[in-house]
Structures are given as C-alpha cells and as structure tokens.
C-alpha cells in the first residue's frame, strides 16, 4: 500500500533542499563580502594607528619645545629683572 502523503512529503523535501541550497550560496556571497570588508578595514585600522602614533609624537615634541622655550626664556627674564633691580 502506498503512503498518500509520500508525494507531498517528497515535494516539500525538494523545496527545502532547493531553498537550503540557495541559502548556502547567499551565505557564501555574504562571507566573501565580509572577508573583503575586513581586509579593507584592516588597511584603514593600520593607517589610523600610524596617524595616532604621529599625533602622540607631535604632541610630545610640542610639549618639549614649549618646555625648552620656557626654560630658555626664564633665565633671560630673570637676568633682565636683576639688571633692572640693580
């Protein structure tokens, strides 16, 4: 005796298999796109890290230049003050 639901089940399984196959292809495309985006973002991240390093170095050097300028200005100012007091 033949199962009356067998044909319907067979058709449903075919649809499920076809949809899963389409889903698998779509996920492969998404995975490829995410990989490309990650590679692009890696280059941007490296550039950002380099920029941040340059910014910190520039800030450090500017602070040292300001400190040196203050040190050089202070003795001159003091000698001017002592000359005016005398």
Residue frames as a rotation matrix with the C-alpha (Angstrom) as fourth column:
UNK 1
0.577 0.816 0.000 0.00
0.816 -0.577 0.000 0.00
0.000 0.000 -1.000 0.00
UNK 2
-0.295 -0.685 0.666 1.33
0.688 -0.636 -0.350 3.41
0.663 0.355 0.659 -0.99
UNK 3
-0.404 0.057 -0.913 1.61
0.781 -0.498 -0.377 6.23
-0.477 -0.865 0.157 1.52
UNK 4
0.490 0.671 0.557 -0.83
0.862 -0.468 -0.195 9.02
0.130 0.575 -0.807 0.48
UNK 5
0.926 -0.154 -0.345 1.44
-0.005 -0.918 0.396 11.67
-0.377 -0.365 -0.851 1.98
UNK 6
0.207 -0.928 0.310 4.63
0.660 0.366 0.656 10.41
-0.722 0.069 0.688 0.33
UNK 7
0.075 -0.155 0.985 4.30
0.932 -0.340 -0.124 12.56
0.354 0.928 0.119 -2.80
UNK 8
0.843 0.290 0.454 3.54
0.131 -0.928 0.349 15.67
0.522 -0.235 -0.820 -0.77
UNK 9
0.792 -0.605 -0.079 6.46
0.075 -0.031 0.997 14.96
-0.606 -0.795 0.021 1.58
UNK 10
0.079 -0.772 0.631 8.73
0.915 0.307 0.262 14.39
-0.396 0.557 0.730 -1.40
UNK 11
0.327 0.119 0.937 7.75
0.663 -0.735 -0.139 17.74
0.673 0.667 -0.319 -2.94
UNK 12
0.985 0.045 0.167 8.27
-0.089 -0.697 0.711 19.52
0.148 -0.715 -0.683 0.40
UNK 13
0.519 -0.853 0.065 11.71
0.402 0.310 0.862 17.95
-0.755 -0.421 0.503 0.79
UNK 14
0.041 -0.478 0.877 12.67
0.994 -0.067 -0.083 19.04
0.098 0.876 0.473 -2.73
UNK 15
0.640 0.259 0.723 11.60
0.266 -0.958 0.108 22.61
0.721 0.124 -0.682 -1.93
UNK 16
0.948 -0.319 -0.016 13.51
-0.064 -0.238 0.969 22.55
-0.313 -0.917 -0.246 1.35
UNK 17
0.257 -0.901 0.350 16.65
0.745 0.415 0.522 21.21
-0.616 0.126 0.778 -0.35
UNK 18
0.139 -0.159 0.977 16.42
0.855 -0.479 -0.199 23.83
0.500 0.863 0.069 -3.11
UNK 19
0.836 0.239 0.494 15.91
0.008 -0.905 0.425 26.66
0.549 -0.352 -0.758 -0.57
UNK 20
0.787 -0.616 -0.043 18.78
0.140 0.110 0.984 25.44
-0.601 -0.780 0.173 1.59
UNK 21
0.092 -0.756 0.648 20.99
0.969 0.217 0.116 25.33
-0.228 0.617 0.753 -1.50
UNK 22
0.350 0.111 0.930 20.03
0.515 -0.852 -0.092 28.93
0.783 0.511 -0.355 -2.36
UNK 23
0.988 0.015 0.151 20.63
-0.120 -0.526 0.842 29.98
0.092 -0.850 -0.518 1.23
UNK 24
0.516 -0.852 0.091 24.06
0.580 0.425 0.695 28.33
-0.631 -0.306 0.713 1.15
UNK 25
0.005 -0.491 0.871 25.01
0.949 -0.272 -0.159 30.24
0.315 0.828 0.464 -2.00
UNK 26
0.640 0.298 0.708 23.81
0.137 -0.951 0.276 33.50
0.756 -0.079 -0.650 -0.47
UNK 27
0.951 -0.309 -0.032 25.84
0.008 -0.080 0.997 32.85
-0.311 -0.948 -0.073 2.69
UNK 28
0.210 -0.907 0.366 28.93
0.917 0.313 0.249 32.16
-0.340 0.284 0.897 0.60
UNK 29
0.123 -0.102 0.987 28.48
0.648 -0.745 -0.158 35.55
0.751 0.660 -0.026 -1.10
UNK 30
0.894 0.234 0.382 28.00
-0.126 -0.687 0.716 37.28
0.430 -0.688 -0.585 2.26
UNK 31
0.738 -0.671 -0.071 31.09
0.414 0.366 0.833 35.57
-0.533 -0.645 0.548 3.64
UNK 32
0.004 -0.734 0.679 33.14
0.993 -0.077 -0.090 36.71
0.118 0.675 0.729 0.64
UNK 33
0.373 0.215 0.902 31.86
0.279 -0.954 0.112 40.27
0.885 0.210 -0.416 1.07
UNK 34
0.997 -0.006 0.083 32.63
-0.081 -0.273 0.959 40.29
0.017 -0.962 -0.273 4.80
UNK 35
0.419 -0.904 0.090 36.14
0.786 0.410 0.462 39.00
-0.454 -0.123 0.882 4.09
UNK 36
-0.062 -0.412 0.909 36.72
0.824 -0.535 -0.187 41.81
0.564 0.737 0.373 1.58
UNK 37
0.678 0.374 0.633 35.36
-0.020 -0.851 0.524 44.40
0.735 -0.368 -0.570 4.02
UNK 38
0.920 -0.365 -0.142 37.61
0.217 0.172 0.961 43.08
-0.326 -0.915 0.238 6.80
UNK 39
0.082 -0.927 0.365 40.65
0.987 0.127 0.101 43.31
-0.140 0.352 0.925 4.54
UNK 40
0.074 0.023 0.997 39.74
0.474 -0.880 -0.015 46.89
0.877 0.474 -0.076 3.62
UNK 41
0.888 0.325 0.325 39.12
-0.122 -0.516 0.848 47.80
0.443 -0.793 -0.418 7.27
UNK 42
0.636 -0.727 -0.260 42.47
0.710 0.418 0.567 46.28
-0.303 -0.545 0.782 8.26
UNK 43
-0.227 -0.712 0.664 44.26
0.871 -0.453 -0.188 48.77
0.435 0.536 0.724 6.00
UNK 44
0.291 0.416 0.861 42.21
0.010 -0.902 0.432 51.61
0.957 -0.117 -0.267 7.50
UNK 45
0.980 0.062 -0.189 42.98
0.180 0.133 0.975 50.39
0.086 -0.989 0.120 11.03
UNK 46
0.200 -0.978 -0.050 46.71
0.968 0.190 0.162 50.33
-0.149 -0.081 0.985 10.30
UNK 47
-0.267 -0.256 0.929 46.56
0.544 -0.836 -0.074 53.84
0.796 0.485 0.362 8.85
UNK 48
0.653 0.588 0.477 44.62
-0.087 -0.567 0.819 55.04
0.752 -0.576 -0.320 11.90
UNK 49
0.828 -0.413 -0.380 47.17
0.529 0.349 0.773 53.51
-0.186 -0.841 0.508 14.28
UNK 50
-0.174 -0.923 0.344 50.01
0.970 -0.220 -0.099 55.16
0.167 0.317 0.934 12.38
UNK 51
0.007 0.270 0.963 48.19
0.223 -0.939 0.261 58.51
0.975 0.213 -0.067 12.46
UNK 52
0.930 0.366 0.017 47.64
0.042 -0.153 0.987 58.17
0.365 -0.918 -0.157 16.20
UNK 53
0.430 -0.858 -0.283 51.35
0.870 0.310 0.383 57.44
-0.241 -0.411 0.879 16.69
UNK 54
-0.374 -0.541 0.753 52.32
0.741 -0.662 -0.108 60.52
0.558 0.518 0.649 14.69
UNK 55
0.403 0.613 0.680 49.83
0.029 -0.751 0.660 62.62
0.915 -0.246 -0.320 16.66
UNK 56
0.939 -0.078 -0.334 51.24
0.342 0.157 0.926 61.45
-0.020 -0.984 0.175 20.02
UNK 57
0.030 -0.999 0.031 54.81
0.992 0.034 0.123 62.06
-0.124 0.027 0.992 18.86
UNK 58
-0.246 -0.070 0.967 53.93
0.475 -0.878 0.057 65.54
0.845 0.474 0.249 17.62
UNK 59
0.747 0.578 0.328 52.17
-0.021 -0.473 0.881 66.38
0.664 -0.665 -0.341 20.89
UNK 60
0.713 -0.562 -0.419 55.14
0.658 0.327 0.679 65.10
-0.244 -0.759 0.603 22.90
UNK 61
-0.261 -0.876 0.406 57.60
0.955 -0.296 -0.025 67.10
0.142 0.381 0.914 20.80
UNK 62
0.047 0.348 0.936 55.47
0.235 -0.915 0.328 70.24
0.971 0.204 -0.125 21.02
UNK 63
0.956 0.272 -0.108 55.33
0.148 -0.131 0.980 69.91
0.252 -0.953 -0.165 24.81
UNK 64
0.344 -0.909 -0.236 59.12
0.869 0.213 0.446 69.52
-0.355 -0.358 0.863 24.93
UNK 65
-0.325 -0.423 0.846 59.60
0.745 -0.666 -0.047 72.52
0.583 0.615 0.532 22.64
UNK 66
0.513 0.586 0.627 57.30
0.018 -0.738 0.675 74.58
0.858 -0.334 -0.389 24.88
UNK 67
0.912 -0.214 -0.349 59.21
0.392 0.206 0.897 73.38
-0.120 -0.955 0.271 27.94
UNK 68
-0.066 -0.986 0.152 62.54
0.992 -0.049 0.118 74.27
-0.109 0.159 0.981 26.35
UNK 69
-0.130 0.086 0.988 61.22
0.447 -0.884 0.136 77.68
0.885 0.459 0.077 25.34
UNK 70
0.857 0.475 0.199 60.06
0.015 -0.409 0.912 78.28
0.515 -0.779 -0.358 28.92
UNK 71
0.632 -0.691 -0.352 63.44
0.696 0.306 0.649 77.18
-0.341 -0.655 0.674 30.31
UNK 72
-0.327 -0.790 0.519 65.33
0.927 -0.375 0.014 79.43
0.183 0.486 0.855 27.91
UNK 73
0.100 0.431 0.897 63.01
0.248 -0.884 0.397 82.35
0.964 0.182 -0.195 28.49
UNK 74
0.881 0.320 -0.347 63.12
0.385 -0.060 0.921 82.10
0.274 -0.945 -0.176 32.26
UNK 75
0.121 -0.882 -0.455 66.88
0.914 -0.080 0.398 82.72
-0.388 -0.464 0.797 32.73
UNK 76
-0.574 -0.315 0.755 66.79
0.664 -0.719 0.205 85.64
0.479 0.619 0.622 30.30
UNK 77
0.355 0.796 0.490 63.82
0.215 -0.580 0.786 87.14
0.910 -0.173 -0.377 32.07
UNK 78
0.791 -0.115 -0.601 65.46
0.609 0.042 0.792 86.72
-0.066 -0.992 0.103 35.47
UNK 79
-0.275 -0.959 -0.067 68.69
0.938 -0.283 0.198 88.33
-0.209 -0.008 0.978 34.28
UNK 80
-0.359 0.240 0.902 66.67
0.416 -0.824 0.385 91.24
0.835 0.513 0.196 32.89
UNK 81
0.723 0.691 -0.005 64.88
0.273 -0.280 0.920 91.59
0.634 -0.667 -0.391 36.21
UNK 82
0.485 -0.613 -0.624 68.13
0.817 0.064 0.573 91.56
-0.311 -0.787 0.532 38.17
UNK 83
-0.536 -0.689 0.488 69.63
0.822 -0.558 0.114 94.15
0.194 0.462 0.865 35.84
UNK 84
-0.013 0.623 0.782 66.61
0.226 -0.760 0.609 96.41
0.974 0.184 -0.131 36.30
UNK 85
0.851 0.334 -0.405 66.72
0.434 -0.016 0.901 96.00
0.294 -0.943 -0.159 40.08
UNK 86
0.113 -0.903 -0.414 70.37
0.949 -0.026 0.316 96.97
-0.296 -0.428 0.854 40.25
